[in-house]
Structure formats: structure tokens, C-alpha cells
Amino acid sequence: MNTDLSLLELLVPDALKIFRQRYLILEQISLHAPVGRRMVARQLGLSERNIRTETDYLRDQGLIEIKNFGMFLTDKGESVVKDAAPIVDRLFNASQAEVRLAQALGIDRTIIVAGDADLQSRVYDLAGEELNSALNLLLPLADCIVTVMGGKTIAKVARKLNRSLSENRTLRFVPGRGALGGRVNTESNAVVQEMARATGGSYESLFLPEHVSKDAYRSLVRDPEISGVLQDISQSDIVIHGIGLASEMARRRGYDSVALARLRENKAVTECFGCFFDEEGHVVERIRQVGLQFENLTNVPHILAIALGSRKARAIQAYMRNAPHQTWLITDEAAANQILNGLARLK
């Protein structure tokens, strides 16, 4: 992690969050002026109330003007954006390898931690620390809903979240799906409890199987408790998910030998959100699941995917062919190097 960023987060975490948020607002106004608060809020994934508070402050500082036809920067504001850009670069921007990987995958940002999770368990701790930092940067200073998918990787990195995330925020963690079966501590319900405990936030639960019949699904979504969780999922500020290997995820879901053979025949490489993808990113099989649907990701302001270890390289590449552009990927050197060196085919 950038040393300057770590030190600032330790000493003045609130100042760092506010600095980045105000810079991004000024940047959006500079790019789209004259622009209204609603568009800036939509672009940054913030509430209009939050944008109103911040733009009133920026106006009082003489950095912007607010007219009936929209907001625009003053000369002083233009100068501040120009002077702040190098600082933002140093604190927040990615390394050259991270930029190259993000470009190759067609997503907004990648974060690469040292090592290979297939060989070194400490890599999960490093990824967890980066997840905490990324959430601190991306989540608005307001009431936040974080939707979390389950899985071994997400369960391991969740242990590194801390209470700094709850400073000036009210966090609510929501499970993105029902239970797959298998190890209880890796299910979404267990992971959101761990994240809420670590950060001082709250959580909701979704106590039902992930995979249900069509008729059962229609009945379940009418239940007030379940529909309330689904409503929160639809209003997520951020989604955190893993990228599973197709064969492993199929076994967790109880696929028999015939179903596993069908997946192999269809050359399934990875699974996310109940969709099995081949190496070209085509959906070769899909399960009806209760919770977050793959199509709804495009409406989420921020998405954090976490996949670690060299054996995940092909799975990362296959899924990223379909990932929304606003995705951030946290991975390790082993997987990143395989992709960047062409061992996993790029777009």
C-alpha cells in the first residue's frame, strides 16, 4: 500500500475521505459543466443530499458557482483542480502493472497484492487490508448498503476490515444470495455478520436456499422479510464478490457426475452470480437464485471483485469479459502476472 496513503489514513482518515470526495466532485463539474447536482450524484454514486452539502461548501470557498442552468468551476476552482491532480495521483492512482491489468480486463481499477494465495496464506490478509482501504475510498460518508456474496476468499479477507469504515458512516451489510450448502462460515449470511462485527455496522440475513424452483421463487419474494432484503440489495452502494472456479462451485451446489460432465463439455471456466461462463465469457449454464442477479450489477455504483492465486487467472479473465466497467479487482501478483504475460488470453 502507498506509504503516504497509509500514514494519512492512520492520522487523519476523515480528512483523506473528504479530500478525495470533494476533488471528485470538482472534477465532475469541470468535465460536464454546466452540470446539475443530480448528474454529479449519479456519476459518483453519492446521494443528492450529500452532493448538495458538498457543493454548498465548495461554493462558499469560491471554487464553484451554482446557477439555474447548472454548476461550473470558477478560476480559483480550475486552479485548485489543476494543483490537486498530482496529489490525487500520488495518493490514489494505481501502479503501472495495475493500470495495464485494468486496461487488459476492461475495468475501472485493479489492485495487486504481493505473492500467490495458492502458496501463501498471508496474501489473504494483504487483500483484506486493500479491501478495507478501497471501501474507505469508495463508500460515501453517509448511510451505506454493502451487498456481499459468500465464498472462501471473501470470508478470509473479511477478517481484516476494521472500524475506520464506520467513521462518519452508517454501514449495513446485506447477503447477496441464499445458502449454497457446505461450510456455513463461508456463506453470505456468515460473512455479513463478520463484516458487521469487525466494522461496527449492522447486518441482515437471508435464511433460505440459494437455488429454488420457479414457483417457490415467486412465493418467496412476496414474503415481507425477504422482499425487504431484496429491496436493500437493489439499493446497494457497493457489491463485494469472489470469482469461483466452475468445477468447485458446481460441487458446492451438489452437482452430480452427469451435471459436472455437462459443464466440462461446455468448457465452463468460472461461476459468478449463478452464471457459469466459458473462456470466451459466454454463459453456458445458469441457476435461478434468490438474491442479487447478474443483470442488476450495472445499476450498482461500485463493484469490488476479489480473486487470488495463480489458478484463478483463467477464471478472472473469463468473468471480466462481462464485468461492468465500474468493477475494481483485488488480485495477487501470481494471477496478475499470468494474465499480463499472456498465459490467460486477454481481450
C-alpha positions in Angstrom: 0.0 0.0 0.0 1.2 3.5 -0.7 3.1 4.7 2.4 1.7 8.3 2.2 -1.8 6.9 1.9 -1.3 4.6 4.9 0.0 7.4 7.1 -2.7 9.8 6.2 -5.4 7.1 6.7 -3.9 6.5 10.2 -3.6 10.1 11.3 -6.5 11.9 9.6 -8.8 9.4 7.9 -11.7 11.8 7.7 -9.7 14.5 6.0 -8.5 12.0 3.4 -12.0 10.8 2.6 -13.4 14.3 2.4 -10.4 15.5 0.3 -11.0 12.7 -2.3 -14.7 13.2 -2.4 -14.5 17.0 -2.9 -11.8 16.6 -5.6 -14.0 14.1 -7.5 -17.0 16.5 -7.3 -14.8 19.3 -8.7 -13.5 17.0 -11.4 -17.1 16.0 -12.4 -18.1 19.7 -12.6 -15.1 20.5 -14.6 -15.8 17.7 -17.1 -19.5 18.3 -17.5 -20.1 22.0 -16.8 -22.7 23.3 -16.6 -24.0 20.3 -14.7 -26.7 19.7 -12.1 -26.3 18.1 -8.7 -28.4 15.0 -9.8 -26.0 14.1 -12.6 -22.9 14.5 -10.3 -24.6 12.4 -7.7 -25.3 9.7 -10.3 -21.8 9.7 -11.7 -20.2 9.4 -8.3 -22.7 7.0 -6.6 -23.5 9.6 -3.9 -26.8 10.9 -2.6 -28.2 14.2 -3.8 -28.2 15.4 -0.2 -24.5 14.6 0.1 -23.8 16.5 -3.1 -25.9 19.4 -2.0 -23.9 19.7 1.2 -20.5 19.5 -0.5 -21.3 21.8 -3.4 -22.7 24.4 -0.9 -19.3 24.2 0.8 -17.4 24.5 -2.5 -19.4 27.5 -3.5 -18.7 29.2 -0.1 -15.0 28.6 -0.7 -15.3 30.3 -4.1 -14.4 27.2 -6.1 -17.7 26.8 -8.0 -20.7 28.9 -9.0 -24.2 27.5 -8.9 -26.8 28.9 -11.4 -30.2 27.8 -12.5 -28.7 26.2 -15.6 -26.1 24.2 -13.6 -22.7 24.3 -11.8 -19.3 25.3 -13.1 -15.9 26.0 -11.7 -14.5 29.5 -11.0 -11.0 30.4 -12.0 -10.0 29.6 -8.4 -11.7 26.2 -8.7 -9.9 25.4 -12.0 -6.6 26.2 -10.3 -7.4 24.0 -7.3 -8.3 21.0 -9.6 -5.0 21.5 -11.5 -2.9 21.8 -8.3 -4.7 18.8 -6.6 -4.3 16.4 -9.5 -0.7 15.4 -8.8 -1.6 14.8 -5.1 -4.5 12.6 -6.1 -2.2 10.8 -8.5 0.3 10.1 -5.7 -2.2 9.0 -3.1 -4.9 7.1 -5.1 -3.7 6.1 -8.5 -2.5 2.7 -9.4 0.9 1.3 -10.3 1.9 0.7 -13.9 1.1 -3.0 -13.7 -2.3 -2.3 -12.1 -3.1 0.2 -14.9 -2.1 -2.3 -17.6 -4.2 -5.1 -16.0 -7.2 -2.9 -15.6 -6.9 -1.9 -19.3 -6.5 -5.5 -20.4 -9.6 -6.6 -18.4 -11.6 -3.5 -19.5 -12.5 -2.5 -15.9 -12.1 0.7 -13.8 -9.3 -0.3 -11.5 -7.1 -3.2 -10.3 -5.2 -3.6 -7.0 -2.4 -6.1 -7.0 -1.0 -7.5 -3.7 2.3 -9.4 -3.4 2.5 -13.1 -3.5 0.5 -16.1 -4.6 -2.5 -17.0 -2.4 -2.3 -20.6 -3.6 1.0 -20.9 -1.7 1.0 -18.1 0.9 -1.9 -17.6 3.3 -0.7 -14.1 4.2 -1.9 -12.9 0.8 -5.5 -13.0 2.1 -4.5 -10.6 4.9 -3.0 -8.2 2.4 -6.1 -8.4 0.2 -8.3 -7.8 3.2 -6.3 -4.6 4.1 -6.7 -3.4 0.5 -10.4 -4.2 0.6 -10.7 -2.0 3.7 -8.8 0.9 2.0 -10.9 0.6 -1.2 -14.2 0.6 0.8 -12.9 3.7 2.7 -12.3 5.5 -0.6 -15.4 4.4 -2.5 -18.2 4.5 0.1 -19.9 7.8 0.6 -19.8 9.5 4.0 -23.5 8.7 4.7 -25.8 5.7 5.2 -24.4 2.9 3.1 -25.6 -0.6 2.0 -22.9 -3.1 1.2 -24.1 -6.3 -0.5 -21.7 -9.3 0.0 -21.6 -12.6 -1.8 -20.2 -15.6 0.0 -17.2 -17.9 -0.7 -13.9 -18.9 0.9 -12.0 -15.9 -0.4 -14.5 -13.3 0.8 -14.8 -15.0 4.2 -11.0 -14.8 4.7 -10.5 -11.2 3.6 -13.5 -10.1 5.7 -11.4 -10.6 8.9 -9.2 -7.6 8.0 -12.0 -5.0 7.9 -12.0 -2.5 10.8 -14.0 0.2 12.5 -12.4 3.0 10.5 -15.1 2.2 7.9 -17.8 3.4 10.2 -16.4 6.8 10.9 -19.0 9.3 9.6 -20.9 6.4 8.0 -23.7 4.0 9.0 -22.9 0.7 7.4 -25.4 -2.1 6.7 -24.2 -5.4 5.3 -26.6 -7.4 3.2 -26.2 -11.0 1.9 -26.3 -11.2 -1.8 -27.6 -14.7 -2.0 -29.1 -17.6 0.0 -27.1 -20.6 1.2 -25.3 -22.9 -1.3 -24.7 -25.6 1.2 -21.4 -26.8 2.5 -19.3 -24.8 5.0 -21.6 -22.4 7.0 -18.8 -19.9 7.7 -18.3 -19.1 4.1 -22.0 -18.4 3.3 -23.1 -14.9 2.7 -25.1 -14.8 6.0 -22.0 -15.6 8.0 -19.7 -13.2 6.1 -22.0 -10.2 6.5 -22.1 -10.9 10.3 -18.3 -11.0 10.4 -18.1 -7.7 8.4 -20.6 -6.0 10.7 -18.8 -7.2 13.8 -15.4 -6.0 12.5 -16.6 -2.6 11.4 -19.3 -1.8 14.0 -22.0 -1.9 11.3 -25.3 -3.8 11.2 -26.3 -6.7 9.0 -29.3 -8.5 7.6 -29.8 -12.2 6.9 -31.4 -14.2 4.1 -32.3 -17.6 5.5 -33.2 -19.7 2.5 -31.6 -21.9 -0.1 -29.9 -20.1 -3.0 -31.4 -22.3 -5.6 -35.2 -22.7 -5.7 -37.8 -23.6 -8.2 -39.6 -21.0 -10.3 -42.9 -21.4 -8.3 -41.0 -21.3 -4.9 -39.1 -18.2 -6.1 -42.4 -16.3 -6.9 -43.7 -17.2 -3.4 -40.6 -16.3 -1.5 -40.1 -12.9 -3.0 -43.6 -11.9 -1.7 -42.5 -12.6 1.9 -42.1 -9.2 3.7 -38.8 -10.1 5.4 -37.2 -11.5 2.2 -38.6 -8.7 0.0 -37.1 -6.2 2.4 -33.6 -7.7 2.0 -34.0 -7.8 -1.8 -35.0 -4.1 -1.7 -31.8 -3.3 0.1 -29.8 -5.3 -2.4 -31.3 -3.2 -5.2 -30.2 0.0 -3.4 -26.6 -1.2 -2.8 -23.8 1.4 -2.8 -21.3 -1.4 -3.4 -21.2 -5.1 -4.1 -18.3 -7.4 -3.0 -18.0 -10.8 -4.7 -15.5 -13.5 -5.4 -14.8 -15.3 -8.7 -15.2 -19.0 -8.4 -13.8 -21.9 -10.3 -16.6 -23.6 -12.2 -15.9 -27.2 -11.1 -15.5 -26.2 -7.4 -18.7 -24.1 -7.4 -20.7 -26.9 -9.1 -19.6 -29.4 -6.4 -20.6 -26.9 -3.7 -24.0 -26.7 -5.3 -24.4 -30.5 -5.2 -24.0 -31.2 -9.0 -23.9 -34.9 -9.8 -21.5 -36.6 -12.2 -23.8 -36.0 -15.2 -24.2 -32.3 -14.5 -20.4 -32.0 -13.9 -19.7 -33.7 -17.2 -22.1 -31.3 -18.9 -20.2 -28.3 -17.5 -16.9 -29.8 -18.7 -18.4 -30.4 -22.2 -19.5 -26.8 -22.3 -16.0 -25.8 -21.2 -17.2 -23.8 -18.2 -14.3 -22.0 -16.5 -15.8 -19.8 -13.8 -19.0 -19.1 -11.9 -20.4 -15.8 -10.6 -23.9 -14.8 -9.5 -25.3 -18.2 -10.5 -23.9 -18.0 -14.1 -21.3 -20.4 -15.4 -19.0 -18.8 -18.0 -16.7 -20.3 -20.6 -13.3 -18.9 -21.5 -14.9 -16.5 -24.0 -17.2 -15.1 -21.4 -20.4 -16.8 -22.7 -22.9 -18.0 -20.2 -23.1 -21.8 -20.7 -25.4 -22.5 -17.7 -27.4 -20.6 -15.2 -29.1 -21.3 -11.9 -32.2 -19.4 -10.7 -31.0 -17.8 -7.4 -32.7 -15.7 -4.8 -30.7 -12.5 -4.3 -28.5 -10.3 -6.5 -29.0 -11.0 -10.2 -26.1 -10.7 -12.6 -28.1 -8.2 -14.8 -28.5 -5.8 -11.9 -24.8 -5.2 -11.4 -24.9 -2.4 -14.0 -27.1 -0.3 -11.6 -24.6 -0.6 -8.7 -22.2 2.4 -8.3 -19.2 0.4 -7.3 -18.3 -3.3 -7.5 -15.3 -5.0 -5.8 -14.3 -8.4 -7.1 -11.7 -10.4 -5.2 -9.8 -13.4 -6.8 -6.5 -14.6 -5.6 -4.0 -17.3 -6.7 -2.5 -18.3 -10.0 -5.1 -20.9 -10.6 -7.8 -18.2 -10.7 -6.1 -16.4 -13.7 -8.3 -18.0 -16.4 -11.4 -17.6 -14.3 -10.7 -13.9 -13.8 -10.3 -13.3 -17.5 -13.4 -15.3 -18.4 -15.6 -13.4 -16.0 -14.1 -9.9 -16.7 -15.3 -10.2 -20.3 -18.8 -9.5 -18.8 -18.0 -7.4 -15.8 -19.4 -3.9 -15.6 -16.8 -1.2 -16.2 -17.2 0.2 -12.6 -15.6 -3.0 -11.3 -12.5 -2.9 -9.2 -10.5 -6.2 -9.0 -8.3 -7.1 -6.0 -5.9 -9.9 -7.0 -2.3 -11.0 -6.4 0.9 -11.0 -8.4 0.6 -14.6 -9.4 -2.8 -14.2 -11.1 -1.9 -10.8 -12.5 1.4 -12.0 -14.0 -0.3 -14.9 -15.7 -2.8 -12.6 -17.3 -0.3 -9.9 -18.2 2.2 -12.4 -19.6 -0.5 -13.9 -21.9 -0.9 -17.2 -20.2 -4.5 -16.4 -19.8 -5.8 -14.9 -23.0 -6.6 -11.2 -23.0 -9.4 -9.3 -24.8 
